Amino acid sequence: MLIGLHKEKGGKEMSFFKREDSEEMSAPDNATARPNVDQKVLQYETFINEVLKRDLQKVVEQRDQVYEKISQYLQLKNTIQSLQEAGSQQLKTDVDLGCNFYVQAEV
C-alpha cells in the first residue's frame, strides 16, 4: 500500500510516499506468541537452575575458603604480635598432634 503526503510550504510542493506492507504492520497472533514466550521462560528457568545456581555455589565455596585463610592469617598475626610484646626467649605452647591429642612444647 502506498501512502502519499502532499504539502505546499512557502509556495513549494513537497511529496512523501511510504510503502506499508500489511504483513509488517499486523500484530502477532496470540496463539503462536504465547507458547514462544512460555518456551523462552522455561529456557531461562532451566539455565538459571542448571548453570547459574551451580556457579553461584562454587563461588560461595571459594569465598568461604578465602575467609578461612584470612581468619588463619589474622590468628597468626595476633600470635606473632603477642610474642613480640612479651619479649621472652622461651615459648610454652600446646601442639595438636591430631585427633585432638595435645602435647605441651617448649620452643
C-alpha positions in Angstrom: 0.0 0.0 0.0 1.3 3.5 -0.8 0.5 6.5 1.3 1.1 9.9 -0.2 1.6 13.2 1.5 1.3 16.4 -0.4 2.0 19.7 1.2 2.8 23.2 0.0 5.2 25.1 2.0 6.2 28.6 1.0 5.0 28.0 -2.4 7.0 24.8 -2.8 5.3 21.4 -3.3 6.5 18.5 -1.2 5.7 14.9 -1.7 6.3 11.9 0.5 5.4 8.3 -0.2 5.8 5.4 2.1 5.3 1.7 1.4 3.5 -0.2 4.1 3.3 -4.0 3.9 0.3 -5.4 5.6 2.5 -8.3 6.9 4.8 -5.9 8.7 2.1 -3.9 10.3 -0.1 -6.8 11.6 0.1 -7.8 15.2 1.5 -11.2 16.1 -1.0 -13.9 16.5 -1.6 -14.5 20.3 -2.0 -18.2 19.7 1.6 -18.6 18.5 3.2 -15.8 20.6 2.1 -17.3 24.0 3.8 -20.7 23.5 7.0 -18.9 22.3 7.0 -16.8 25.5 6.4 -19.8 27.7 9.2 -21.7 26.0 11.6 -18.8 26.5 10.6 -18.5 30.1 11.2 -22.3 30.5 14.6 -22.0 28.8 15.7 -19.1 31.2 14.5 -21.0 34.3 16.4 -24.1 33.2 19.5 -22.0 32.6 19.2 -20.4 36.0 18.7 -23.7 37.8 21.3 -25.7 36.0 24.1 -23.2 35.3 23.8 -20.1 37.4 22.9 -21.7 40.7 25.8 -24.3 40.3 28.2 -21.5 39.5 27.0 -19.5 42.5 27.5 -22.4 44.8 31.1 -22.8 43.5 31.8 -19.1 44.1 30.3 -19.2 47.6 32.6 -22.2 48.5 35.6 -20.3 47.1 34.6 -17.2 49.2 34.3 -19.4 52.3 37.8 -20.8 51.7 39.2 -17.3 51.3 37.5 -16.2 54.6 39.0 -19.2 56.3 42.5 -18.3 55.1 42.0 -14.7 56.2 41.0 -15.9 59.7 44.1 -18.1 60.0 46.4 -15.3 58.9 44.8 -12.9 61.4 45.2 -15.5 64.2 48.9 -16.0 63.2 49.4 -12.2 63.1 47.9 -11.8 66.6 50.1 -14.6 67.9 53.2 -13.1 66.5 52.3 -9.7 67.9 51.8 -11.1 71.4 55.1 -13.0 71.2 56.9 -9.8 70.2 55.3 -7.8 73.0 56.2 -10.5 75.6 59.8 -10.4 74.5 60.6 -13.7 76.3 63.2 -16.2 74.9 61.1 -19.2 75.7 57.7 -20.2 74.5 55.4 -22.8 76.0 52.6 -24.0 73.8 50.1 -26.8 73.3 50.6 -28.7 70.0 47.8 -30.7 68.4 49.2 -34.0 67.1 45.9 -34.9 65.6 42.5 -36.2 66.7 42.5 -33.6 69.5 45.6 -35.1 71.1 47.6 -32.3 72.5 51.1 -32.2 74.0 53.0 -29.3 75.6 56.0 -28.0 73.8 58.7 -25.5 74.7 60.4 -23.5 72.0 
